[in-house]
Amino acid sequence: MLSNRLSGKIALVTGIGSGIGKGCALMFARHGAKVMGCDIHAGTAEETLALARREELAITSLHPCDLTEPRDVGRLIEATVERYAGIDILLNAAAFGAFAWIEESNLHDEVHPTFGVRGVHTKSHWQCCDNPA
Ligand SMILES: NC(=O)c1ccc[n+]([C@@H]2O[C@H](COP(=O)([O-])OP(=O)(O)OC[C@H]3O[C@@H](n4cnc5c(N)ncnc54)[C@H](O)[C@@H]3O)[C@@H](O)[C@H]2O)c1
């Protein structure tokens, strides 16, 4: 533990299996927050939980959880509120990097023709923020 700066805070962090979500989940917990995470990939989420256990950090996770699916977002919010009775911090980190020429992309397509982004950037952020919890 690095500090008690976030002691008493509940953080919901998406995409804890890798990158920004993984780093922020671990860092929030190292500063005293209780973290609920999620990822579409169960294996990588479990790896993050294993790291957390080694440091006795308070991170749990719902996985696999596909944040483009409203039902999965609902399950995630419900699980968080049921366990911790609220959410103080929401970090929307789940995403895919997608790089393509504008001519090959279509803002309105749910499935990116090349990278299969499935609207995660817009849908997951909107759905997590739009939840009444
Ligand atoms: N890493 C950087 O330096 C950086 C800089 C600027 C912007 N970004 C952007 O931030 C976002 C995250 O970057 P990152 O480096 O952490 O990426 P990452 O690929 O390392 O991690 C993203 C995580 O989100 C998960 N995820 C993807 N789709 C999901 C879904 N539908 N439901 C649940 N989980 C899902 C992935 O499994 C993965 O674990 C990307 O859009 C990236 O382009 C990253």
The ligand as an SDF file (V2000), in Angstrom:
LIG
                    3D

 44 48  0  0  0  0  0  0  0  0999 V2000
   -1.8380    3.2490  -23.6930 N   0  0  0  0  0  0  0  0  0  0  0  0
   -1.7030    4.4810  -24.1310 C   0  0  0  0  0  0  0  0  0  0  0  0
   -0.6170    5.1140  -24.0530 O   0  0  0  0  0  0  0  0  0  0  0  0
   -2.8820    5.2270  -24.7240 C   0  0  0  0  0  0  0  0  0  0  0  0
   -2.7530    6.5750  -25.0400 C   0  0  0  0  0  0  0  0  0  0  0  0
   -3.8510    7.2650  -25.5350 C   0  0  0  0  0  0  0  0  0  0  0  0
   -5.0270    6.5960  -25.7650 C   0  0  0  0  0  0  0  0  0  0  0  0
   -5.1130    5.2830  -25.4830 N   0  0  0  0  0  0  0  0  0  0  0  0
   -6.3900    4.6370  -25.7210 C   0  0  0  0  0  0  0  0  0  0  0  0
   -6.9220    4.1910  -24.4730 O   0  0  0  0  0  0  0  0  0  0  0  0
   -7.6250    2.9620  -24.6760 C   0  0  0  0  0  0  0  0  0  0  0  0
   -7.0590    1.8800  -23.7610 C   0  0  0  0  0  0  0  0  0  0  0  0
   -5.6740    1.7450  -24.0300 O   0  0  0  0  0  0  0  0  0  0  0  0
   -4.8270    0.6020  -23.3800 P   0  0  0  0  0  0  0  0  0  0  0  0
   -3.4250    0.8720  -23.7980 O   0  0  0  0  0  0  0  0  0  0  0  0
   -5.1610    0.4780  -21.9390 O   0  0  0  0  0  0  0  0  0  0  0  0
   -5.4110   -0.6650  -24.1950 O   0  0  0  0  0  0  0  0  0  0  0  0
   -5.2450   -2.2130  -23.8480 P   0  0  0  0  0  0  0  0  0  0  0  0
   -5.5860   -2.9370  -25.1030 O   0  0  0  0  0  0  0  0  0  0  0  0
   -3.9340   -2.4750  -23.2130 O   0  0  0  0  0  0  0  0  0  0  0  0
   -6.3730   -2.4960  -22.7290 O   0  0  0  0  0  0  0  0  0  0  0  0
   -7.7440   -2.4110  -23.0270 C   0  0  0  0  0  0  0  0  0  0  0  0
   -8.4730   -3.4680  -22.2160 C   0  0  0  0  0  0  0  0  0  0  0  0
   -9.8810   -3.3180  -22.4890 O   0  0  0  0  0  0  0  0  0  0  0  0
  -10.4280   -4.6170  -22.6540 C   0  0  0  0  0  0  0  0  0  0  0  0
  -11.6250   -4.5340  -23.4880 N   0  0  0  0  0  0  0  0  0  0  0  0
  -11.6920   -4.2520  -24.8020 C   0  0  0  0  0  0  0  0  0  0  0  0
  -12.9550   -4.3020  -25.2290 N   0  0  0  0  0  0  0  0  0  0  0  0
  -13.7160   -4.6340  -24.1690 C   0  0  0  0  0  0  0  0  0  0  0  0
  -15.1040   -4.8450  -23.9870 C   0  0  0  0  0  0  0  0  0  0  0  0
  -15.9750   -4.7690  -25.0320 N   0  0  0  0  0  0  0  0  0  0  0  0
  -15.5690   -5.1510  -22.7490 N   0  0  0  0  0  0  0  0  0  0  0  0
  -14.7090   -5.2680  -21.7110 C   0  0  0  0  0  0  0  0  0  0  0  0
  -13.3770   -5.0900  -21.8170 N   0  0  0  0  0  0  0  0  0  0  0  0
  -12.8790   -4.7770  -23.0460 C   0  0  0  0  0  0  0  0  0  0  0  0
   -9.3170   -5.4280  -23.3330 C   0  0  0  0  0  0  0  0  0  0  0  0
   -9.5110   -6.8260  -23.1740 O   0  0  0  0  0  0  0  0  0  0  0  0
   -8.0870   -4.8990  -22.5980 C   0  0  0  0  0  0  0  0  0  0  0  0
   -7.7890   -5.6480  -21.4350 O   0  0  0  0  0  0  0  0  0  0  0  0
   -7.4860    2.6260  -26.1770 C   0  0  0  0  0  0  0  0  0  0  0  0
   -8.6140    3.1310  -26.8600 O   0  0  0  0  0  0  0  0  0  0  0  0
   -6.2580    3.3880  -26.5850 C   0  0  0  0  0  0  0  0  0  0  0  0
   -6.2760    3.6940  -27.9690 O   0  0  0  0  0  0  0  0  0  0  0  0
   -4.0770    4.5810  -24.9680 C   0  0  0  0  0  0  0  0  0  0  0  0
  1  2  1  0
  2  3  2  0
  2  4  1  0
  4  5  1  0
  4 44  2  0
  5  6  2  0
  6  7  1  0
  7  8  2  0
  8  9  1  0
  8 44  1  0
  9 10  1  0
  9 42  1  0
 10 11  1  0
 11 12  1  0
 11 40  1  0
 12 13  1  0
 13 14  1  0
 14 15  2  0
 14 16  1  0
 14 17  1  0
 17 18  1  0
 18 19  2  0
 18 20  1  0
 18 21  1  0
 21 22  1  0
 22 23  1  0
 23 24  1  0
 23 38  1  0
 24 25  1  0
 25 26  1  0
 25 36  1  0
 26 27  1  0
 26 35  1  0
 27 28  2  0
 28 29  1  0
 29 30  1  0
 29 35  2  0
 30 31  1  0
 30 32  2  0
 32 33  1  0
 33 34  2  0
 34 35  1  0
 36 37  1  0
 36 38  1  0
 38 39  1  0
 40 41  1  0
 40 42  1  0
 42 43  1  0
M  CHG  2   8   1  16  -1
M  END
$$$$
